[in-house]
Amino acid sequence: MTKEKIILGIDLGTTYSSVAYVDETGYPKILENDEGQRSTPSVVYFEDSGNVIVGRVAKSSLALDPMKGVELAKREIANLSSSREKRNWEIYGKKYTPEDVSSFILKKLVKDACAKLGKEVNDVIITVPAYFDLTAREAVRTAGILAGLNVLALLNEPEAAAIAFTYGKVRKPETIFIYDLGGGTFDVTLLKYDGKKCEVLATDGDHALGGADFDRRLLEHLAKQAMEEGVDVYSNLEKLQELKENIEITKIALSTAEKKKVRVDQKQYEVTREKYTELIQDKLAETEITMNNLLQAAKEKGIEGWQNIDRIILVGGSSRTPAVRSLVARVTGKEPDITMNPDEAVALGAAIYGNIYKEIEEKLEEEQKQGTVKPEEVEAKKIFYLEGKVSSVCSHSIGIVALTESGKRRNAILIKKNTKIPCESEHVFGTRAAHQETACIRILLGESENIDECREVGKVTLRLTQDLPKESPIRVHLKYNFEGRLDVFSESLANGDKIESTLDLRDQLTPEEIQIQREQLEQIEVQ
């Protein structure tokens, strides 16, 4: 293979993943996998300790041998935002994390893409749910590195969809609402398009809601019907696998048909669209709550109601569900725009963003040759140019653990949710006791003052070299940068002691640990 500057856009999905690129004519295209499919099931199956299968074959194999593989790994990455302990799976005597499993999926996607292109490609843009927090985003970045990829950027999925929607078209400025319901996560995002740039105003979501939940409801319904006739699908893996495959077919069919017959162990059961809607109604109601929460938050940005929104775009395969389209139309009072393929928009948008990234790099190389940009200015200039195409917001408020006057610990929010990034904020706090040797800056994510309702994602320790009285001033400065990382600066105003660092996130591997793990994973063949 020959090397050429192509940047792949990857939609790393919970249930299905896809990859795209921009061809030599500037047209974004989905790259088929080695089976000729435009998407790949995000399922990993171990044939043995040294061989991994990813995709359709892995999906069918896992159903019959569930202890030898993993599905829905992205949901476990999302759960890093809320759980205290990282999930792992022990297979053939070795433990694998969500990042490890995701790295196998990424490696397979890029391997097939390179074979299709006939070129070696290593540079990628990977999309993430807009509601992913610092920890989950860094886990995705780590997965890319473990796969041996050069992760140029992480791009929010709704922003990728907006880029795809506006690319190559002359569109008037408008306010766009994106409803993104994927296989395992749900996002809503409000943005403004000014004819050149997509600027996110607000975002919200649920990382534990998606089409996989719809599948589960349909599975439980049909399994119960079969049980009433003496068929226990849960006790027979082959029957269970057959039902799961039929459920996926049924769900797709009900997007256009009013009813569909499903076979379970030689018997047929009819599922109507009305019944399917009834089964998932509570989940749909959860998305409506999130939609209204977003609209409430958008009032701070001058959006008073749905009448101020010009266009509604549906993204994610689960948005094909007629009940979803009906709900969105009812809530917003507008018919959704369904001109884009909801399964492919995110990957295509990531590829377009990658092409923009490449053009900016080429422009900066030329500016360096001309002497108009110094080497030390390149990164800042690159961010400036990228901000001219798309800008995002914080998906969660960022604060630190502080004490109230009564001595109770609280979350002191420094950067509010939906603040445009890059952004920064600072506050001066007092030491809690005299003669402190250190000041521990504990970083929290969450909207509540109650620290039990927030998540601690890391900490920075400031060493104090002099005996200081109680309430000695400590300045804490947080900077959330364009790459989605948090820089922490802390200084004692009494004696000048200071520390500045990029926050080391809790439960994340160090660069050295990532390299060791990458070398170990490279011993496993991915097909």
Protein Blocks (a to p, Z undefined) as FASTA:
>chain_A
ZZddddddddddfkbccdddddfkopacddddfkopabdcdbdddfblmbccedjklmmm
mmmmmmlccehklmmmmmmmmpmbdcdddeehiacdfklmmmmmmmmmmmmmmmmnopac
fbdcddddfklcfklmmmmmmmmmmnopacfbacdfklmmmmmmmgopacdddddddddd
dfkbccddddddehjaccdfbdcddfkbcfklmmmmmmmmmmmmmmmnopafklpmklmm
mmmmmmmmmmmmmmmmmbdcddeehiacdddfklmmmmmmmmmmmmmmmmmmmmmmmmmn
opabfklpfbdcdedjklmpmklmmmmmmmnopacdfkbcfklmmmmmmmmmmmmmmmmm
mmmmmmmmnopacfklmmmmmmmmmmmmoccddfbdcddddddfkopacdddfbdghiac
ddddddddddfbehiabdcddddedjbfblklpccfbdcddddfbdcdehiacddddddd
fkopacdddddfknopacddddddehiacfklmmmmmmmmmmpccZZ
